[in-house]
Amino acid sequence: MNTNGSNNAAARGSFSGRIGYLLAVAGSAVGLGNIWRFPYLAAKYGGGMFVLVYLLLMVTFGYVLIVSETALGRMTQKSPVGAFHTFGSSLPFHLGGWINAVVPMLIVPYYCVIGGWVFKYLFEYLRGGREVLAGDGYFSAFIAASGKAEFWFVLFAALVLFVILAGVEQGVERVSKVMMPVLVVLAVFIAGYSVTRPGAWEGVKYFLIPDLDNFSWMTVVAAMGQMFYSLSIAMGVLYTYGSYLDRRADIEKSTTQLELFDTAIAMLAGLIVIPSVFSFSGGDMEMLKAGPSLAFITLPRIFASMGAGGIIGIAFFLMFLLAALTSAISLMETSVSTLEDELHLSRPKCCLIMAAVTLVIGTASALGYGALDFVQIFGMAFLDFFDFLTNSVMMPLAALATCWLILRVVGFARMDAEMESSSAFRRKKLYHVFMKYLAPICIVAILLSSIANVLGILSL
């Protein structure tokens, strides 16, 4: 059993340094989960109370899983399937590796569909269509217009594949180094404008100040699920990016910086959305809890009511597009890397395979609200079904597989040695306790609550 990956490392792509790695991983983490999902979940599940619970979970549960996947990737110099196979070849190792590997392959197609929606909205704002976007029924009509939805999906997916074809350093890293700083500047600019709007300060207080009256078990479940979704845990990404990481890179320091960066963007997104809705609606909680439609229906109406709404709309959807692109790139890179490792094909051929997978699943998702709306799986359109399957079922199972691998096979001694080869590992005791006792319980809680929600037993 070879766990140092020395024979494999030379043939793999790699990042030029820690900054390149950090920006690439941050690009993976900062995506639709931060800009779209975090604000509406925070609005729905208690504002400041949700934020507090989320932060506590991120520095414990989130930290443990990020460190685990990154360290295993660097230890083995493999993407998920190869990482599991390094330690064994029986059925559990096959299942554990492949479930981590298949998740990004199923997510990236429908993620590209949503990215196409964002691309379309940015295009409309750039040509002065803010009033059109704010019109009643615009979003529903757009996603039901199969040809338009398909066009924007294909355009977005083509951009992602173009970056992946360029390789790890020249493609993924180079794009991340440009996109992430621009995204941060845009987020700060829009948040600064949002919080200074008349009536916005009440929204700021709701979002930032915890109120025990707003706490419930659902606050914990929702925050746990968001942390899982936001940090690219159980998507194979951290295994793959860890395998590109230099042996001297400080994993613990990079994880802490990732936690801070990811949280900062999520908080800025919350300061963009929640104060804007408060200002526009006078604090109408029903509008605030509109859910996923906040980004594509509510915010365009708010931007249309602003004097500088056209500029703010361009800035917001450009930020949204950059976030979607960086995350889609990481998901595609993980998928291509797995195919390269397991099929022993060239990078262009693996990109071609993923292009075909993306086209088939993405087209079904793009047409699921239009030409294929008559096809329902458990009452869900294709995109909703793939979202449920990956985020609510497969990702918790993938995380459980990682916990099993560490607790039953790799062991803490080997994990500690991998971490301490380049890190102080200051949170080692927390890592041991959480991985051994709490992480599996939290993961099972996410899995059961998500399934119960779909079955109508529990309302999320």
N, C-alpha and C positions, 0 to 999 in steps of 0.2 A: 504493500500500500504506500503510494507516494503522495505525501501531503505538502511537500514544499514546492511542487510545480516547477522545479528548475528546468526540466526538459521542455516544458510547454511555454514558459514565460516569454522566451525569445521570439516565438512565432506569433504571439498575440499582439494586438494593438495596445497602446498605453497612453496615459496622459503625460504631458510634458512636465507636470509638477503638481504640487498640492493645490495651487490656486485653480489650475485647469480642472482638476478633479472636483474641487468644491463647487465651482460654478456649474459644472455639468450635473452634479448630483442635486444642487439647488434648483437647476432648471428642471430636473425631473420632478422634484417635490413641489415646486411652485407651478401650479397649473390650474385647471378648472376647479379643483378642490379648494384652493385658496380664494380665487376671485369670484367664484360662482357659489360654491357650496357652503363655505364657512360663514359668510354674512347671513344667509337665510336661516341656517341652523342656529346661529347665535341669536338672531331675532326671535325665532320660534321658541327656543328652549331657555329663556331666562337672561339674555343679554350678558351682563357682567358675571353672573353666576356660571353660565356656560363657559365663558372665557377662562375663569378661574379653574374650573374642573379640567378643561382642555389642557391648560398649562401644566397642571399637576400630573396628568396622565402622560403628557409628552416627555417630561423630564424623567419619568420612571419607565413605564411600559414602552413608550416609543423609543427611548434611548436603548433599552435592552434589545429590542428587535433590530434596530438599525445597526448596532455594534455587532450583533450575531451574524447577520447576513453579510456585512462588509468584511468581517474578519474571516468568515468561511470562504468567501470569494477570493480574498488575498492568499489565504492558506493553501488553497487548492489550485489557484490560477485557472479557475474554470467558471463558466456560466452555470446556472442551477443544476441541470441534469448531470453534467460532469462533476460538479462539486459533491453531489450525493453519491455518485458512482465511485468516487475516490475512496469512500469508506465502506462500500459493500455493493454487491450486485444482485441481491435477492429482491423479491417483489416490493417490499416496503421502500427500498432505496429508489427503485424505478418510479414508484408512485410519487414519492416525496419530491424527486427532482423534476419530473414532468409536470406535476400540478403547478409548481412554481414557474416553469417555463411556458406553459400554455396560457396562463393568465394574461401576460402582455400581448400574446398573439391574438387573443380574443378581444382585448380592450382596445388596441390601437385602431382597428377598423371603425368602430362606432365613435371613438374619440375623434377621429378625423372627420366624421360627419358633423359633430358639434363644432369642431374647429372650422369647418366650412360655413356653418351658420355665422360664426363670429367674423369670418372673412367677408361674408356678404354684408353684414351690418357695417363694418368698417368702410367698405366700398361705397355704400349708400351715404354714409356721413361725409365721406370725402367729396362726393358729388352734390352735396347740399340737400340730401333727402331726409333731414331729421323730422320734418312734419309727417312725411310718408311713414316712417318707421314708428311713429307714435300713434298712427291710426288704429282704430278698433279692428281687430282680427287680422292685422298684417302678418304677425308671426305665424299664426295658424295657417293662413293662406300660403305663406312661403314654404313651410315644411310639407304642406300637402301638394305643392306643385312639384311633382317628381323630377322633371327635367332640370329645374333650377337647383333643387337640393342636391341632385346627383352631380351637377357641374361644379358647384362649390366644394363638395366633398372631394372630387377627383383633383381639383386644383390644390387644395390643402395637402392631400396625401402625396401628390407629386413633389411638393416642396420638401416634405419630410424625407422622402426617399432620395431626393437629390443630395441632401445633407449627409445621409447615411452612406451613400456611395463613396463619398469623399474620405471616409475612414474616421477613426477615433480622434486623432489629434487635429487633422486638417478639416474635419467635418464637425463632429459633435462638440469638441472643445472650442474650436474657433468661433462657431456660431454662439455658443453659450457665453463666451467672453464678451461678445458684442451685445447680445440680447438682454442678458441679465442686468447690467448697469442701466440700460435704457428703460427696462421695465421698472426698476427701482425709482428712477427719476420721475417717470410718469405717475407712479403710484403716490409719491410724496406730493407732487404738484396737484393731482386731483383731490387727494385727501385734504390738503390745505385749503383748497377752494370749497370743498364740501362742508367742512366744519365751521366755516365763516358765513354760511348762508343763514338768513333770518330763521330763527326757530330750531336751528340744527343742534344747538347745545344740549337740548333735552335728549336728543338721540345719542350724543356723545356720552352723557351720564348713564343712560340706559345700557349702553354697550360696554362701558368701562367699570362701572361701580357695581360690585356684587350685591345682590339683595336675596337674603335667605328665603324670603317669601316666594321667590321664583325657582327655588330648588325642588327637583323631583328625581326619581330614579331614571326617568327618561332623559333628564339632563346629562346624567352619567353615560347612559347608553349611546346617546347621540354624539357626545363629545368623544367617546371611545371610538365610535365608527368613523368620525371625521379625522381623528388623529391617524387612524389606520390608512384611510384613503389619501390623506394629504402628504404623508411622509414617504410615499412609494414603498411601503412595507408590503412584503408578500407578493410582489410583482416580478420578482427575478432581477429587478434593476440593480439592487444593491449588491447582489452576488456578482453580477456582470461587471459593474463599475469597480467593485472591490478587486476583481481579478486583473484590472488594468492598473491597479495602484502600486506604486513603488513600495518596496519592503521597508523603507525608512519613514514612510508617511505616518503621521500621528493620527490613528483612527479616532481616538477619543476626542482629540481637539477638533478634528474635522466634523465629528458628530455634533459636538456642542455648537460649533459655528453653523452647521446646517439647521439645528433646532432654532437658533436665534434668527437666522435668515428667513426660514419658512414661516415662523411665527410673526416676524415683522411684516412680511407681505400680507399674511392673513389679517393682521390687525389693521393695516392700511386699507385693505379691501373693505373691512368692516366699517372703518371711518369714512370711506367713500359712500357706501350703500346706505347704512342705517341713518346717519344724520341727514342725508339727502331725502330719504323717504319721510323722516320726521318733519323736515322743513316743508316738503311738498304737500303732505297730508295733514299737517297739524297734529302729528302723533297718532294717526289712525293705526292701531295694532293689527287690524285685519289686512291692511295693505302691506304692513311690515312683514307679516307672516305669509306672504303670497307664495313662498317656496321658490322652486327653480325658475318660475316665470319672472322673478325680479329682474334678471339681467336682460331678458329679451322683450319684455312687455312693460314692466313698471319703470325701469330706468330710462328707456327712450322717451316715455311720457314726461318724466321729470326733466330730462335734458331739453325737451321741446319747450318747456315753460321757462327756461333760464335765458337770460340775455346772451350769455356766452355759451349757450347749450351746444351749438355746433362744434365749437373748439373742444369743449369738455367731452362730447360724444366721440370725436375723433381720438382724443387722448385715451379715453377709457377703453374703447374697443381695440386700439392699437396695443395697449397694455394687455388686454384680454387675449389678443391674438398671439403676442409674444409668449405669454404664459402657456397657452395651448400648444404652440409649436415646440417649445423646449420640452414639455412633458411628452408629447407625441414622439419626438426624436428619441428620447430615452427609452420609451417602450419599443420603438422599432429597432433601435440598436440592440436591446436585450434579445429580441426575437431573432435578429440576424446572427448575433453572436452564438446563440444556442444552435442554430442550424449549421453554422460554420464548424462548431465543435463536434456536433453529432453526425452530420452528413459528410464532413470533410470535403466540402465544396468551396469554390472561390466566393469571395464577398459579393461580386456582381450576381452570381447565380443565386445566392441566398437572398439577395435583395429582390430578385425576380420572383422567387417563391413567395416572399412576403407581400410583394405587390399583388400577386394573384389572390392570396388569402384576404388581403385588405379590400381588394375590389369586390370579391364575392360577398363577404360579410358586411362590408361597408355599404354596398349597393342595397342589400336587403334592409339595412338599418335606415338608409337615406329614403328609401321608398316605403318604409313601414307606416308612414303617416299619410301616404298618398296612394300610389298604384297598388301597393300591397297591404293596405290597411285592413283588408278582409282576413288576413292571416294573423291570428292571435295565438300566443303560447301562454297558457295559464292566464289568459285575459290580458296579456301584455303585447304591445308591438315589438318588433324585432329589437330595436335599440333598447327599450326598457328591459326586455328579457335578458339580453347580453349583459346589461348593467347589473341586474339582479344576480345573474349566474356568477359573474366574476367577483363583484364587490361583496356580495352577501353570503356566498357559498364557497367559492373556490379560494378566495384570499384568506379567510379564516382557516380553511383546511391547509393551505400552503404554510401559513404561520405555525400551525400545530405541527406540521411535518418538520419545520426547522427546530422547534422546541424538542421534539422527539430525537432528532439527530444529535443535538447537543447533550441532552440529558442521558440518553441511552447508549450513544455510540462514541461521540467525540470526547465528551467529558470536560469538566471545568479546568482541569490541569492544562490540557492542550489549548483551550480557548484563552486561558490566562497567559500562557506562554506566548501565544500569537499577539495578543494585545500588548503585553509588557515588552515585547521586542522593539516597540517603537513608541509606546505611550506610558504615562505614569499610571493609568488605569485607576484613577481616584475613586471612581464609583464601582469598584469591584465588588464590595459587599452588597451594595444595592443590586448589582447585576445578578449575583448568585441567588439572593433571596427572591427576587422578582422572577427570574427564569425558572427557578425550582418550584415555587409555590403559587405565584400570582398570575404570571403571563398566561399559562394554559387556561386558567379560570376565566380571565378576561376575554380570551379569544373565543371560548365556548359561549360566553355571554353574548358576544357580538353575533356569532353564528345563529344561536337559538332565537335571539330577539329579532334579527333580520328576517328569518324564515317565518316567525310568528306574525310579523308585520304584514308580509305578503299574503299569508293565510287569513288575515283579518282578525287574528287573536289579540294582537297588540298594535296600538296605533302609534307610529313614529312620526 
